[in-house]
């Protein structure tokens, strides 16, 4: 019984401490978050709560999730870089007419460790997501070719035969 009483007191103490911290923290250290459905906008970076498109390997199809009305290439790239942090990093080279040019400096994970299906899923999700931005029709990827992925210019139609 004494152990339960001590656990109860510990729980109450933690609750009071967390309430005290949340009520009295410095407001200049908090970030403002504005929500547009699944789009999260903070003072520092834009990110998505869920991917725009996901590859369903079981049904060999693409699944479209919610597309925010204020979608930009920066939001899509930030989302991919956050999801694949430490394994794949996309760098924007430029945007010209209807094409976005990206590079992956170290594509080893993509080309050798994700397998054929994983690399296909990554590239299909990337192309489908970036072409949701109204001005983008082509995604040009520059990286060292490997066993499971090749660089080049990709459109949605390049993945349709495989879905």
N, C-alpha and C positions, 0 to 999 in steps of 0.2 A: 504494500500500500504506500509505503514511504517513497518507493521508486516512482510510482505513478504521480505522486504529489510533486516530486522534484522535476519530472518530465513536464508536468503541467506548468510549473513555475518557469522552466526554461522556455517553453513555447510562448507563454505570455510575455516574457522578457524580450524574446526575439521579435514578436509582433509589435511591441511598443517601440523598440529600437528602429524597426523598419518604417513604422509610421512617422516617427520623429525625423528620420532622415529624409523621407519623401516630402514632408511638410516644410522642412527648414533648409533644404539644399539651395545653393546659390543659383538663381534663375539664369545667370549668364553662362552657365556650363551646360544647360540643357539645349537640345536641338528641337526646333519646331518641325513637326511632321504634319504634312497636309496629305490627305488621302483622296485619290481619284480612283475609286474601286480598288484595283489591285496595284496601282502605281503608287509607290512611296516616294515622296520628295522631301529630302532633308536639306539642311543648309549646305552640306558637303557634297552629296552624291545622289543620283537617282538610281533606284533599283526596283526590281519587280519581286512581288511575293511568290509568284509561280511563273514558270516558263511560259512564253507566248505559245509555243508549239512544242509538242513532245512526240517522239517516235515510239510507237507501240510495237515492239518486236513480235509479240504473240499474234497480233492481227495484221502485222506488216502494213501499218497505216500511220498517218500523222494525225495527232489529236490537237485541235485548235482550242486554246484556252481564251480567256478574256484578253482583248487587245485594247489598251488604254487609248483614249482619244488624243493624248499629247505625246505619242510615241516618237522617239528620235533614235538615230543611229547610236548616239552616245549612251542612251538608256540600255539598248540591246547589248552593246559591247560591255558595258559595266556589269550587266547581268551575267553574261557568259564568263567574264573574267572572275567574277565572284564565285560562280558555281564551280569553275574548274581551277580555282586558285591553287597554285603550287604544281599544277600539271600542264595546263595549256594557257598561254596568255596571248590574246589578240591585240595587235597594235594597228591603229589606223594610219595608213600611209596617205591617202587622199580620197576625195570623192569627186568623180568627173562624170558629168551628164547623168546617166542612169546606173553608173557602176561605182561600187565602193571597193577600194583596194585595201586589203589587210595583209599583215604578215604575222607569221608565228615563228619567232626566232628559234625556239627549241621545240620542234614538233615530235620529238622522240616518243612521248606518251601517246600522242594521237596516232602516229604511224606504226608503232611497234607494240604498244601495251594495251590498247583498247580492243583489239581484235577487229575483224572486218565489220561486224554488226555495230560495235561501239563507235568506230570511226564513221560509219555510214550515218548512224543516229546523230552524232555531233554535227556533221556537215549538213545533213538535212535540216535539223533544228535551227542551225545558224542561218542557212539560206532562207528558209521559210520565215524566220523571225525578222531578219533584216529587210526582206522584201515586203514586209508589212508597212514599212516606212514608204510613204507615197512616191518619193522620187527614186527609189532603188528597185532595179530590175535584175541586176547582175552583181554577184559577190565574187570578187577576184581574190583568191587566196595564194599567197606566196609562202612556201616553206619547202624544206628538203623532203623529197619524195621518200616514202617508205613502203613497207609491206602492205599496209592497210589503207593508205590514203595518198592521193596525188594532188599536187597544186594545180591551179587553173581557174578559169572563169566558170561559175556555176549559176544556173537559173533553177527555178522550181521544176521546170520541165525535165531537167536532168535527173531528178529523183522519181518522177512519176512512173517510169517504166519498172521501177523496182518496188513500188508500193502496191 
